[in-house]
Amino acid sequence: MNTVVSYLPGAAPAVTTLESEIRRIFDLQRETALRLRTSTAEERIAKIKRLHDAVMAHREAFYEAAYQDFKKPPAEVDLAEVLPVISEAKHAMRSLKKWMKPQHVWPTSLTIGLKSWVQYEPKGRCLIISPWNYNVNLCFSPLVSCIAAGNTAILKPSEMTPHLSALMAKIIKEIFPPDEVALFEGDVSVATALLALPFDHIFFTGSPAVGKIVMAAAAKHLASVTLELGGKSPTIIDADADIKLAARTLMWGKYTNNGQTCIAPDYVYVHASVKDAFVKECIAVIESCYGKTAAEQMQSPYLARVVNERHTQRIHNLLADAQQRGARVLCGGAVSEKDCFIQPTLLDNIPADAKIQSEEIFGPLLPIIPYTDLDRVIDEINAQPKPLALYIWSKTEANIEKTLKRTSAGGTCINHCVVQYAHGRLPFGGVNNSGIGSAHGIYGFKAFSHERAVVRTRFMMARTLFPPYTNFKRKLLDLMIKTQ
């Protein structure tokens, strides 16, 4: 591992390995975590406010860093990095006093005479690991929830967007002492060193494959986890859908961040009767947003790049495999691996054994699959692992209800896409393969909290059931069982 310079109060700087520095900070946070159990709402809000203000102060720096990493447009930095963090912070600051209040619970027939409540207590030392596609948002938004719940945090942003990670490290160092919040940059070896420590809670955002590694590491210490994963999120376009609006919205949801979004539409089932009209509208939207030719799209200031050559090659391989098996390119298809560029591409006629049918695309390829039988579509969706998102465009309530009741997904939009993430009062999370637990607002606060059950005796009814178990007590028990 790399060496770092650590600074202890009142001592000369010491050169250590990164692994030992991680351990030092982790140990340093132990006493702070114990102290923070009694922290007030005002103290927590003040820390969230520091993070909020720092993000706002560094907006221009975020634009520059995101462009250097993968040419992300400034508007998308605002929309998908800055705005979610700011919204999360403001929501928490407005609501935290209410969230922290003990939740009183009415007694049951078995607990008459007891006063009961749920008390939210911090979990303790927490680890937050964020991915490269929205490195700022998916690190700092969970941090808001972590601080709101009264915990310490160690952050590990992705090394694949190094300019953003470096800026995040600078901000954290400026506004938090390391015994409260610390950030470690680096590759998988850093994440491995962090996962070896007995954190009280781990919040991970990334792929299902790595999520399994994180969960296995957490299991060694019986740490709780929140896993925000991914998967192949399907979209259904019904025969009576608003085709123009669906095309405009789905192309936005798909090609924001160049398709590198965990809740982006991964493939589209479109009713055969409207498929040609839908494809025509999608092509028109792509051309109006990014240009008509590959050269124009490569120069577009509104289209981010694929994050690096390795991922570009992976997506290119999915495209090539599909084409070799008979898939047809409806628009796009141009690739420049050295420029990390792949055209926004629509595909159809894709065979079932193509890799693109089973692997999460996470890039600017969109398979379009015609259908005539909604029941068959639902069966095909259910044959896949449960997705993070499912979208349906329809005006037929029966088809909407059928899809909602017979499928499972982390979240769903009806006649929209992606915006379920932006709704801070809704839980955001997956199910099984697409995630465990929820984030945002009070759900994020609860993810980083232990819901402690507290019971206080007012008058002792239970003594009537203490031994010896007389006939009267047995009859009383029998009555209680019958009247439940």
CORSUL-V50857 format. One record per residue. N is the residue number from 1. RES is the residue in one small letter. SS is DSSP state (H for helix, E for strand, L for the rest). OMEGA is omega in whole degrees, 0 to 359 (none if undefined). BURIAL is I if it has 24 or more other ideal C-beta (glycine too) atoms within 12 Angstrom, else O. Layout:
n:N res:RES ss:SS omega:OMEGA burial:BURIAL
n:N res:RES ss:SS omega:OMEGA burial:BURIAL
This chain:
n:1 res:m ss:L omega:179 burial:O
n:2 res:n ss:L omega:174 burial:O
n:3 res:t ss:E omega:179 burial:O
n:4 res:v ss:E omega:175 burial:I
n:5 res:v ss:E omega:179 burial:O
n:6 res:s ss:E omega:183 burial:I
n:7 res:y ss:L omega:175 burial:O
n:8 res:l ss:L omega:180 burial:O
n:9 res:p ss:L omega:176 burial:O
n:10 res:g ss:L omega:182 burial:O
n:11 res:a ss:L omega:177 burial:O
n:12 res:a ss:L omega:177 burial:O
n:13 res:p ss:L omega:181 burial:O
n:14 res:a ss:E omega:177 burial:O
n:15 res:v ss:E omega:183 burial:O
n:16 res:t ss:E omega:171 burial:O
n:17 res:t ss:E omega:179 burial:O
n:18 res:l ss:H omega:180 burial:I
n:19 res:e ss:H omega:179 burial:I
n:20 res:s ss:H omega:177 burial:O
n:21 res:e ss:H omega:175 burial:I
n:22 res:i ss:H omega:180 burial:I
n:23 res:r ss:H omega:180 burial:I
n:24 res:r ss:H omega:180 burial:I
n:25 res:i ss:H omega:178 burial:I
n:26 res:f ss:H omega:178 burial:I
n:27 res:d ss:H omega:179 burial:O
n:28 res:l ss:H omega:182 burial:I
n:29 res:q ss:H omega:182 burial:I
n:30 res:r ss:H omega:182 burial:O
n:31 res:e ss:H omega:178 burial:O
n:32 res:t ss:H omega:180 burial:I
n:33 res:a ss:H omega:178 burial:I
n:34 res:l ss:H omega:180 burial:O
n:35 res:r ss:H omega:184 burial:O
n:36 res:l ss:H omega:176 burial:I
n:37 res:r ss:L omega:181 burial:I
n:38 res:t ss:L omega:180 burial:O
n:39 res:s ss:L omega:183 burial:I
n:40 res:t ss:L omega:176 burial:O
n:41 res:a ss:H omega:181 burial:I
n:42 res:e ss:H omega:179 burial:O
n:43 res:e ss:H omega:180 burial:O
n:44 res:r ss:H omega:179 burial:I
n:45 res:i ss:H omega:179 burial:I
n:46 res:a ss:H omega:179 burial:O
n:47 res:k ss:H omega:177 burial:I
n:48 res:i ss:H omega:179 burial:I
n:49 res:k ss:H omega:178 burial:I
n:50 res:r ss:H omega:178 burial:I
n:51 res:l ss:H omega:178 burial:I
n:52 res:h ss:H omega:183 burial:I
n:53 res:d ss:H omega:180 burial:O
n:54 res:a ss:H omega:178 burial:I
n:55 res:v ss:H omega:179 burial:I
n:56 res:m ss:H omega:182 burial:O
n:57 res:a ss:H omega:184 burial:O
n:58 res:h ss:L omega:182 burial:I
n:59 res:r ss:H omega:181 burial:I
n:60 res:e ss:H omega:179 burial:O
n:61 res:a ss:H omega:176 burial:I
n:62 res:f ss:H omega:178 burial:I
n:63 res:y ss:H omega:183 burial:I
n:64 res:e ss:H omega:182 burial:O
n:65 res:a ss:H omega:181 burial:I
n:66 res:a ss:H omega:177 burial:I
n:67 res:y ss:H omega:178 burial:O
n:68 res:q ss:H omega:183 burial:O
n:69 res:d ss:H omega:177 burial:I
n:70 res:f ss:H omega:173 burial:I
n:71 res:k ss:L omega:178 burial:I
n:72 res:k ss:L omega:180 burial:I
n:73 res:p ss:L omega:179 burial:I
n:74 res:p ss:H omega:180 burial:O
n:75 res:a ss:H omega:178 burial:O
n:76 res:e ss:H omega:173 burial:I
n:77 res:v ss:H omega:177 burial:I
n:78 res:d ss:H omega:187 burial:I
n:79 res:l ss:H omega:191 burial:I
n:80 res:a ss:H omega:177 burial:I
n:81 res:e ss:H omega:185 burial:I
n:82 res:v ss:H omega:186 burial:I
n:83 res:l ss:H omega:179 burial:I
n:84 res:p ss:H omega:179 burial:I
n:85 res:v ss:H omega:180 burial:I
n:86 res:i ss:H omega:180 burial:I
n:87 res:s ss:H omega:179 burial:I
n:88 res:e ss:H omega:181 burial:I
n:89 res:a ss:H omega:181 burial:I
n:90 res:k ss:H omega:177 burial:I
n:91 res:h ss:H omega:180 burial:I
n:92 res:a ss:H omega:181 burial:I
n:93 res:m ss:H omega:179 burial:I
n:94 res:r ss:H omega:193 burial:O
n:95 res:s ss:H omega:192 burial:I
n:96 res:l ss:H omega:181 burial:I
n:97 res:k ss:H omega:178 burial:O
n:98 res:k ss:H omega:181 burial:O
n:99 res:w ss:H omega:185 burial:I
n:100 res:m ss:H omega:182 burial:I
n:101 res:k ss:L omega:175 burial:O
n:102 res:p ss:L omega:180 burial:O
n:103 res:q ss:E omega:183 burial:O
n:104 res:h ss:E omega:186 burial:O
n:105 res:v ss:E omega:178 burial:O
n:106 res:w ss:L omega:179 burial:O
n:107 res:p ss:L omega:172 burial:O
n:108 res:t ss:L omega:179 burial:O
n:109 res:s ss:L omega:179 burial:O
n:110 res:l ss:L omega:186 burial:O
n:111 res:t ss:L omega:174 burial:O
n:112 res:i ss:L omega:182 burial:O
n:113 res:g ss:L omega:179 burial:O
n:114 res:l ss:E omega:171 burial:O
n:115 res:k ss:E omega:187 burial:O
n:116 res:s ss:E omega:176 burial:O
n:117 res:w ss:E omega:173 burial:O
n:118 res:v ss:E omega:180 burial:O
n:119 res:q ss:E omega:182 burial:O
n:120 res:y ss:E omega:179 burial:I
n:121 res:e ss:E omega:180 burial:I
n:122 res:p ss:E omega:176 burial:I
n:123 res:k ss:L omega:177 burial:I
n:124 res:g ss:L omega:181 burial:I
n:125 res:r ss:E omega:187 burial:I
n:126 res:c ss:E omega:177 burial:I
n:127 res:l ss:E omega:178 burial:I
n:128 res:i ss:E omega:180 burial:I
n:129 res:i ss:E omega:184 burial:I
n:130 res:s ss:L omega:181 burial:I
n:131 res:p ss:L omega:186 burial:I
n:132 res:w ss:L omega:190 burial:I
n:133 res:n ss:L omega:173 burial:I
n:134 res:y ss:L omega:191 burial:I
n:135 res:n ss:L omega:182 burial:I
n:136 res:v ss:L omega:182 burial:I
n:137 res:n ss:H omega:188 burial:I
n:138 res:l ss:H omega:170 burial:I
n:139 res:c ss:H omega:186 burial:I
n:140 res:f ss:H omega:177 burial:I
n:141 res:s ss:H omega:173 burial:I
n:142 res:p ss:H omega:178 burial:I
n:143 res:l ss:H omega:176 burial:I
n:144 res:v ss:H omega:180 burial:I
n:145 res:s ss:H omega:180 burial:I
n:146 res:c ss:H omega:178 burial:I
n:147 res:i ss:H omega:180 burial:I
n:148 res:a ss:H omega:180 burial:I
n:149 res:a ss:L omega:174 burial:I
n:150 res:g ss:L omega:183 burial:I
n:151 res:n ss:L omega:164 burial:I
n:152 res:t ss:E omega:182 burial:I
n:153 res:a ss:E omega:164 burial:I
n:154 res:i ss:E omega:185 burial:I
n:155 res:l ss:E omega:174 burial:I
n:156 res:k ss:E omega:175 burial:I
n:157 res:p ss:L omega:181 burial:I
n:158 res:s ss:L omega:176 burial:I
n:159 res:e ss:L omega:184 burial:I
n:160 res:m ss:L omega:170 burial:I
n:161 res:t ss:L omega:192 burial:I
n:162 res:p ss:H omega:181 burial:I
n:163 res:h ss:H omega:176 burial:I
n:164 res:l ss:H omega:180 burial:I
n:165 res:s ss:H omega:180 burial:I
n:166 res:a ss:H omega:179 burial:I
n:167 res:l ss:H omega:178 burial:I
n:168 res:m ss:H omega:179 burial:I
n:169 res:a ss:H omega:179 burial:I
n:170 res:k ss:H omega:181 burial:O
n:171 res:i ss:H omega:182 burial:I
n:172 res:i ss:H omega:180 burial:I
n:173 res:k ss:H omega:182 burial:O
n:174 res:e ss:H omega:191 burial:O
n:175 res:i ss:H omega:181 burial:I
n:176 res:f ss:L omega:168 burial:I
n:177 res:p ss:L omega:186 burial:O
n:178 res:p ss:L omega:178 burial:I
n:179 res:d ss:L omega:175 burial:I
n:180 res:e ss:L omega:179 burial:I
n:181 res:v ss:E omega:177 burial:I
n:182 res:a ss:E omega:180 burial:I
n:183 res:l ss:E omega:178 burial:I
n:184 res:f ss:L omega:174 burial:I
n:185 res:e ss:L omega:175 burial:I
n:186 res:g ss:L omega:185 burial:I
n:187 res:d ss:L omega:185 burial:O
n:188 res:v ss:H omega:179 burial:O
n:189 res:s ss:H omega:177 burial:O
n:190 res:v ss:H omega:178 burial:I
n:191 res:a ss:H omega:180 burial:I
n:192 res:t ss:H omega:178 burial:O
n:193 res:a ss:H omega:180 burial:I
n:194 res:l ss:H omega:182 burial:I
n:195 res:l ss:H omega:178 burial:I
n:196 res:a ss:L omega:183 burial:I
n:197 res:l ss:L omega:183 burial:I
n:198 res:p ss:L omega:175 burial:I
n:199 res:f ss:L omega:177 burial:I
n:200 res:d ss:L omega:178 burial:I
n:201 res:h ss:E omega:177 burial:I
n:202 res:i ss:E omega:177 burial:I
n:203 res:f ss:E omega:184 burial:I
n:204 res:f ss:E omega:172 burial:I
n:205 res:t ss:E omega:182 burial:I
n:206 res:g ss:L omega:185 burial:I
n:207 res:s ss:L omega:175 burial:I
n:208 res:p ss:H omega:181 burial:I
n:209 res:a ss:H omega:179 burial:O
n:210 res:v ss:H omega:176 burial:I
n:211 res:g ss:H omega:177 burial:I
n:212 res:k ss:H omega:177 burial:O
n:213 res:i ss:H omega:179 burial:I
n:214 res:v ss:H omega:181 burial:I
n:215 res:m ss:H omega:178 burial:I
n:216 res:a ss:H omega:178 burial:O
n:217 res:a ss:H omega:179 burial:I
n:218 res:a ss:H omega:182 burial:I
n:219 res:a ss:H omega:180 burial:O
n:220 res:k ss:H omega:180 burial:O
n:221 res:h ss:L omega:184 burial:O
n:222 res:l ss:L omega:176 burial:O
n:223 res:a ss:L omega:174 burial:I
n:224 res:s ss:E omega:183 burial:I
n:225 res:v ss:E omega:162 burial:I
n:226 res:t ss:E omega:182 burial:I
n:227 res:l ss:E omega:175 burial:I
n:228 res:e ss:E omega:190 burial:I
n:229 res:l ss:L omega:185 burial:I
n:230 res:g ss:L omega:181 burial:I
n:231 res:g ss:L omega:182 burial:I
n:232 res:k ss:L omega:184 burial:I
n:233 res:s ss:L omega:183 burial:I
n:234 res:p ss:E omega:173 burial:I
n:235 res:t ss:E omega:177 burial:I
n:236 res:i ss:E omega:175 burial:I
n:237 res:i ss:E omega:183 burial:I
n:238 res:d ss:L omega:182 burial:I
n:239 res:a ss:L omega:183 burial:I
n:240 res:d ss:L omega:181 burial:O
n:241 res:a ss:L omega:172 burial:I
n:242 res:d ss:L omega:189 burial:O
n:243 res:i ss:H omega:180 burial:I
n:244 res:k ss:H omega:181 burial:O
n:245 res:l ss:H omega:179 burial:O
n:246 res:a ss:H omega:180 burial:I
n:247 res:a ss:H omega:182 burial:I
n:248 res:r ss:H omega:184 burial:I
n:249 res:t ss:H omega:182 burial:I
n:250 res:l ss:H omega:177 burial:I
n:251 res:m ss:H omega:174 burial:I
n:252 res:w ss:H omega:181 burial:I
n:253 res:g ss:H omega:181 burial:I
n:254 res:k ss:H omega:191 burial:I
n:255 res:y ss:H omega:165 burial:I
n:256 res:t ss:H omega:184 burial:I
n:257 res:n ss:H omega:178 burial:I
n:258 res:n ss:H omega:176 burial:I
n:259 res:g ss:H omega:184 burial:I
n:260 res:q ss:L omega:184 burial:I
n:261 res:t ss:L omega:186 burial:I
n:262 res:c ss:L omega:181 burial:I
n:263 res:i ss:L omega:176 burial:I
n:264 res:a ss:L omega:173 burial:I
n:265 res:p ss:L omega:183 burial:I
n:266 res:d ss:L omega:176 burial:I
n:267 res:y ss:E omega:188 burial:I
n:268 res:v ss:E omega:166 burial:I
n:269 res:y ss:E omega:179 burial:I
n:270 res:v ss:E omega:181 burial:I
n:271 res:h ss:E omega:186 burial:I
n:272 res:a ss:H omega:183 burial:O
n:273 res:s ss:H omega:181 burial:O
n:274 res:v ss:H omega:184 burial:I
n:275 res:k ss:H omega:183 burial:I
n:276 res:d ss:H omega:179 burial:O
n:277 res:a ss:H omega:180 burial:O
n:278 res:f ss:H omega:180 burial:I
n:279 res:v ss:H omega:179 burial:I
n:280 res:k ss:H omega:179 burial:O
n:281 res:e ss:H omega:180 burial:I
n:282 res:c ss:H omega:179 burial:I
n:283 res:i ss:H omega:179 burial:I
n:284 res:a ss:H omega:179 burial:O
n:285 res:v ss:H omega:180 burial:I
n:286 res:i ss:H omega:182 burial:I
n:287 res:e ss:H omega:180 burial:I
n:288 res:s ss:H omega:182 burial:O
n:289 res:c ss:H omega:192 burial:I
n:290 res:y ss:H omega:182 burial:I
n:291 res:g ss:L omega:185 burial:O
n:292 res:k ss:L omega:184 burial:O
n:293 res:t ss:L omega:177 burial:O
n:294 res:a ss:H omega:180 burial:I
n:295 res:a ss:H omega:178 burial:O
n:296 res:e ss:H omega:181 burial:O
n:297 res:q ss:H omega:178 burial:I
n:298 res:m ss:H omega:180 burial:I
n:299 res:q ss:L omega:184 burial:O
n:300 res:s ss:L omega:176 burial:I
n:301 res:p ss:L omega:185 burial:O
n:302 res:y ss:L omega:183 burial:I
n:303 res:l ss:L omega:178 burial:I
n:304 res:a ss:L omega:175 burial:I
n:305 res:r ss:L omega:165 burial:I
n:306 res:v ss:L omega:195 burial:I
n:307 res:v ss:L omega:178 burial:I
n:308 res:n ss:L omega:183 burial:I
n:309 res:e ss:H omega:181 burial:O
n:310 res:r ss:H omega:179 burial:O
n:311 res:h ss:H omega:176 burial:I
n:312 res:t ss:H omega:179 burial:I
n:313 res:q ss:H omega:178 burial:O
n:314 res:r ss:H omega:180 burial:I
n:315 res:i ss:H omega:177 burial:I
n:316 res:h ss:H omega:179 burial:I
n:317 res:n ss:H omega:177 burial:I
n:318 res:l ss:H omega:179 burial:I
n:319 res:l ss:H omega:182 burial:I
n:320 res:a ss:H omega:179 burial:I
n:321 res:d ss:H omega:180 burial:I
n:322 res:a ss:H omega:180 burial:I
n:323 res:q ss:H omega:180 burial:I
n:324 res:q ss:H omega:181 burial:O
n:325 res:r ss:L omega:174 burial:O
n:326 res:g ss:L omega:179 burial:O
n:327 res:a ss:L omega:181 burial:I
n:328 res:r ss:E omega:176 burial:O
n:329 res:v ss:E omega:180 burial:I
n:330 res:l ss:E omega:171 burial:I
n:331 res:c ss:E omega:180 burial:I
n:332 res:g ss:L omega:177 burial:I
n:333 res:g ss:L omega:180 burial:I
n:334 res:a ss:L omega:183 burial:O
n:335 res:v ss:E omega:168 burial:I
n:336 res:s ss:E omega:185 burial:O
n:337 res:e ss:H omega:182 burial:O
n:338 res:k ss:H omega:177 burial:O
n:339 res:d ss:H omega:183 burial:O
n:340 res:c ss:L omega:184 burial:I
n:341 res:f ss:E omega:169 burial:I
n:342 res:i ss:E omega:179 burial:I
n:343 res:q ss:L omega:167 burial:I
n:344 res:p ss:L omega:192 burial:I
n:345 res:t ss:E omega:174 burial:I
n:346 res:l ss:E omega:183 burial:I
n:347 res:l ss:E omega:168 burial:I
n:348 res:d ss:E omega:181 burial:I
n:349 res:n ss:L omega:185 burial:O
n:350 res:i ss:L omega:180 burial:I
n:351 res:p ss:L omega:185 burial:O
n:352 res:a ss:L omega:183 burial:O
n:353 res:d ss:L omega:177 burial:O
n:354 res:a ss:L omega:182 burial:I
n:355 res:k ss:H omega:182 burial:I
n:356 res:i ss:H omega:179 burial:I
n:357 res:q ss:H omega:184 burial:I
n:358 res:s ss:L omega:182 burial:O
n:359 res:e ss:L omega:174 burial:I
n:360 res:e ss:L omega:187 burial:I
n:361 res:i ss:L omega:179 burial:I
n:362 res:f ss:L omega:181 burial:I
n:363 res:g ss:L omega:191 burial:I
n:364 res:p ss:L omega:174 burial:I
n:365 res:l ss:E omega:181 burial:I
n:366 res:l ss:E omega:175 burial:I
n:367 res:p ss:E omega:178 burial:I
n:368 res:i ss:E omega:188 burial:I
n:369 res:i ss:E omega:179 burial:I
n:370 res:p ss:E omega:177 burial:I
n:371 res:y ss:E omega:173 burial:I
n:372 res:t ss:L omega:185 burial:O
n:373 res:d ss:L omega:182 burial:O
n:374 res:l ss:H omega:179 burial:I
n:375 res:d ss:H omega:179 burial:O
n:376 res:r ss:H omega:177 burial:O
n:377 res:v ss:H omega:180 burial:I
n:378 res:i ss:H omega:177 burial:I
n:379 res:d ss:H omega:180 burial:O
n:380 res:e ss:H omega:176 burial:O
n:381 res:i ss:H omega:180 burial:I
n:382 res:n ss:H omega:177 burial:O
n:383 res:a ss:L omega:178 burial:O
n:384 res:q ss:L omega:171 burial:I
n:385 res:p ss:L omega:183 burial:I
n:386 res:k ss:L omega:185 burial:I
n:387 res:p ss:E omega:176 burial:I
n:388 res:l ss:E omega:181 burial:I
n:389 res:a ss:E omega:173 burial:I
n:390 res:l ss:E omega:183 burial:I
n:391 res:y ss:E omega:175 burial:I
n:392 res:i ss:E omega:175 burial:I
n:393 res:w ss:E omega:182 burial:I
n:394 res:s ss:L omega:171 burial:I
n:395 res:k ss:L omega:181 burial:O
n:396 res:t ss:L omega:185 burial:O
n:397 res:e ss:H omega:181 burial:O
n:398 res:a ss:H omega:179 burial:O
n:399 res:n ss:H omega:177 burial:I
n:400 res:i ss:H omega:181 burial:I
n:401 res:e ss:H omega:179 burial:O
n:402 res:k ss:H omega:181 burial:O
n:403 res:t ss:H omega:180 burial:I
n:404 res:l ss:H omega:185 burial:O
n:405 res:k ss:H omega:186 burial:O
n:406 res:r ss:H omega:175 burial:O
n:407 res:t ss:L omega:175 burial:I
n:408 res:s ss:L omega:179 burial:I
n:409 res:a ss:E omega:178 burial:I
n:410 res:g ss:E omega:178 burial:I
n:411 res:g ss:E omega:183 burial:I
n:412 res:t ss:E omega:169 burial:I
n:413 res:c ss:E omega:174 burial:I
n:414 res:i ss:E omega:182 burial:I
n:415 res:n ss:L omega:175 burial:I
n:416 res:h ss:L omega:174 burial:I
n:417 res:c ss:L omega:172 burial:I
n:418 res:v ss:L omega:189 burial:I
n:419 res:v ss:L omega:176 burial:I
n:420 res:q ss:L omega:177 burial:I
n:421 res:y ss:L omega:185 burial:I
n:422 res:a ss:L omega:183 burial:I
n:423 res:h ss:L omega:186 burial:O
n:424 res:g ss:L omega:178 burial:I
n:425 res:r ss:L omega:175 burial:O
n:426 res:l ss:L omega:174 burial:O
n:427 res:p ss:L omega:175 burial:I
n:428 res:f ss:E omega:179 burial:I
n:429 res:g ss:L omega:181 burial:I
n:430 res:g ss:L omega:178 burial:I
n:431 res:v ss:L omega:182 burial:I
n:432 res:n ss:E omega:185 burial:O
n:433 res:n ss:L omega:182 burial:I
n:434 res:s ss:L omega:173 burial:I
n:435 res:g ss:E omega:177 burial:I
n:436 res:i ss:E omega:178 burial:I
n:437 res:g ss:L omega:184 burial:I
n:438 res:s ss:L omega:178 burial:I
n:439 res:a ss:E omega:176 burial:I
n:440 res:h ss:L omega:174 burial:I
n:441 res:g ss:H omega:181 burial:I
n:442 res:i ss:H omega:179 burial:I
n:443 res:y ss:H omega:174 burial:I
n:444 res:g ss:H omega:176 burial:I
n:445 res:f ss:H omega:180 burial:I
n:446 res:k ss:H omega:179 burial:I
n:447 res:a ss:H omega:181 burial:I
n:448 res:f ss:L omega:181 burial:I
n:449 res:s ss:E omega:167 burial:I
n:450 res:h ss:E omega:179 burial:I
n:451 res:e ss:E omega:187 burial:O
n:452 res:r ss:E omega:178 burial:O
n:453 res:a ss:E omega:181 burial:O
n:454 res:v ss:E omega:178 burial:O
n:455 res:v ss:E omega:178 burial:O
n:456 res:r ss:E omega:183 burial:O
n:457 res:t ss:E omega:171 burial:O
n:458 res:r ss:L omega:170 burial:O
n:459 res:f ss:L omega:193 burial:O
n:460 res:m ss:L omega:175 burial:O
n:461 res:m ss:L omega:186 burial:O
n:462 res:a ss:H omega:184 burial:O
n:463 res:r ss:H omega:179 burial:O
n:464 res:t ss:H omega:181 burial:O
n:465 res:l ss:H omega:176 burial:O
n:466 res:f ss:L omega:174 burial:O
n:467 res:p ss:L omega:4 burial:O
n:468 res:p ss:L omega:184 burial:O
n:469 res:y ss:L omega:181 burial:O
n:470 res:t ss:L omega:177 burial:O
n:471 res:n ss:H omega:177 burial:O
n:472 res:f ss:H omega:182 burial:O
n:473 res:k ss:H omega:177 burial:O
n:474 res:r ss:H omega:177 burial:O
n:475 res:k ss:H omega:178 burial:O
n:476 res:l ss:H omega:176 burial:O
n:477 res:l ss:H omega:180 burial:O
n:478 res:d ss:H omega:178 burial:O
n:479 res:l ss:H omega:180 burial:O
n:480 res:m ss:H omega:179 burial:O
n:481 res:i ss:H omega:182 burial:O
n:482 res:k ss:H omega:186 burial:O
n:483 res:t ss:L omega:179 burial:O
n:484 res:q ss:L omega:none burial:O
